[in-house]
Amino acid sequence: MEILQQLGANETAFIQFILFVVSITFLTVVIFNPFFKAYDQRLKQTKGADQVASETQDEAKKLEQIYQSRAREINDKLNAVFSTLKHEANDSASKILNDAKTAIATTTDKARTEIDAQKKNAQQNSQAIAEEVSNEISKKLTGVAL
């Protein structure tokens, strides 16, 4: 005790030490323990939230892959339907064009036949008229009827 008194510590140092221990105990029980419990709970919830976020991202990736595969399937089906309809339309257009060409050829042949018939008829008529005119001219020139 003499050493403590030589250092300048008296009876109040013991009281201060006891007050220090009591205040540290009070702070630990009342303030620090609830703070650390809340901190641990937040940490657990944060880790849980990270895990949930990770699972959600994984699920989103899986859903994206499913969406892409279904989109590809639908796109392939649409392309197949489109190509089928395009092929049918081309076939139909070809048939219509061929029918039109056939109809035009038939009409052209009929028109040529009619034109040839009219040409022959016109030639015969012109020959008949030419004979009549020449007969009339010769009658007038010769004065004799043939």
C-alpha positions in Angstrom: 0.0 0.0 0.0 2.9 2.2 0.6 3.9 1.9 -3.0 0.4 3.0 -4.1 0.5 6.0 -1.7 3.9 6.9 -3.0 2.5 6.9 -6.5 -0.2 9.2 -5.3 -3.1 6.7 -5.3 -5.3 6.9 -2.3 -8.6 5.2 -1.3 -10.4 6.8 -4.2 -8.4 4.7 -6.6 -10.0 1.6 -5.3 -13.5 3.2 -5.6 -12.6 4.4 -9.1 -11.6 0.9 -10.1 -14.8 -0.6 -8.7 -16.8 2.1 -10.6 -14.8 1.3 -13.8 -15.6 -2.4 -13.4 -19.3 -1.7 -12.7 -19.6 0.8 -15.7 -17.8 -1.7 -18.1 -20.1 -4.5 -16.9 -23.2 -2.2 -17.3 -22.1 -1.1 -20.8 -21.3 -4.7 -21.8 -24.7 -6.0 -20.6 -27.0 -3.2 -21.6 -25.3 -1.7 -24.7 -22.7 -4.0 -26.3 -24.4 -7.4 -26.0 -27.7 -6.2 -27.7 -25.6 -4.4 -30.4 -23.6 -7.5 -31.1 -26.7 -9.7 -31.2 -28.3 -7.3 -33.6 -25.1 -7.2 -35.7 -25.0 -11.1 -35.8 -28.7 -11.2 -36.7 -28.2 -8.6 -39.5 -25.2 -10.6 -40.7 -27.2 -13.8 -40.8 -30.1 -12.0 -42.7 -27.6 -10.5 -45.1 -26.1 -13.8 -45.8 -29.6 -15.3 -46.3 -30.5 -12.4 -48.6 -27.3 -13.0 -50.6 -28.2 -16.6 -50.9 -31.7 -15.8 -51.9 -30.4 -13.3 -54.5 -28.0 -15.9 -55.8 -30.8 -18.5 -56.1 -33.0 -15.9 -57.8 -30.2 -15.1 -60.3 -29.8 -18.9 -61.0 -33.5 -19.3 -61.5 -33.6 -16.2 -63.8 -30.8 -17.8 -65.9 -32.7 -21.0 -66.1 -35.9 -19.2 -67.1 -33.9 -17.3 -69.7 -32.6 -20.5 -71.2 -36.1 -22.0 -71.2 -37.4 -18.8 -72.9 -34.7 -18.9 -75.5 -35.3 -22.5 -76.3 -39.0 -22.0 -76.6 -38.5 -18.9 -78.7 -36.2 -20.9 -81.0 -38.8 -23.6 -81.3 -41.6 -21.1 -82.1 -39.3 -19.3 -84.6 -38.5 -22.6 -86.3 -42.2 -23.5 -86.5 -43.0 -20.0 -87.9 -40.2 -20.4 -90.5 -41.5 -23.8 -91.5 -45.1 -22.5 -91.9 -43.8 -19.4 -93.8 -41.7 -21.5 -96.2 -44.6 -23.9 -96.7 -47.0 -21.1 -97.5 -44.4 -19.4 -99.7 -43.9 -22.6 -101.6 -47.6 -23.1 -102.0 -48.0 -19.4 -103.2 -45.2 -19.9 -105.7 -46.8 -23.1 -107.0 -50.2 -21.4 -107.3 -48.6 -18.4 -109.1 -46.8 -20.7 -111.5 -50.1 -22.6 -112.2 -52.0 -19.3 -112.8 -49.2 -18.1 -115.1 -49.2 -21.4 -117.0 -53.0 -21.4 -117.3 -52.8 -17.8 -118.6 -50.1 -18.6 -121.1 -52.2 -21.6 -122.3 -55.3 -19.4 -122.6 -53.3 -16.7 -124.5 -51.8 -19.3 -126.8 -55.2 -20.8 -127.5 -56.8 -17.4 -128.1 -53.8 -16.4 -130.3 -54.2 -19.5 -132.4 -57.9 -19.0 -132.8 -57.3 -15.3 -133.8 -54.6 -16.4 -136.3 -57.0 -19.0 -137.7 -59.8 -16.5 -138.1 -57.4 -13.9 -139.6 -56.1 -16.5 -142.1 -59.7 -17.5 -143.0 -60.6 -13.8 -143.4 -57.5 -13.3 -145.5 -58.4 -16.2 -147.8 -61.9 -14.9 -147.9 -60.7 -11.4 -148.7 -58.3 -12.8 -151.4 -61.2 -14.7 -152.9 -63.5 -11.7 -152.8 -60.8 -9.5 -154.2 -60.2 -12.0 -157.0 -63.9 -12.2 -157.7 -64.1 -8.4 -157.7 -61.0 -8.1 -159.8 -62.6 -10.6 -162.3 -65.9 -8.7 -162.3 -64.1 -5.3 -162.8 -61.9 -6.7 -165.5 -65.0 -8.2 -167.2 -66.8 -4.9 -166.9 -63.7 -3.1 -168.3 -63.4 -5.5 -171.2 -67.1 -5.2 -171.9 -66.9 -1.5 -172.1 -63.8 -1.5 -174.2 -64.9 -4.2 -176.5 -68.6 -3.6 -176.2 -69.2 -7.3 -176.2 -70.5 -9.3 -173.2 -68.5 -12.3 -172.3 
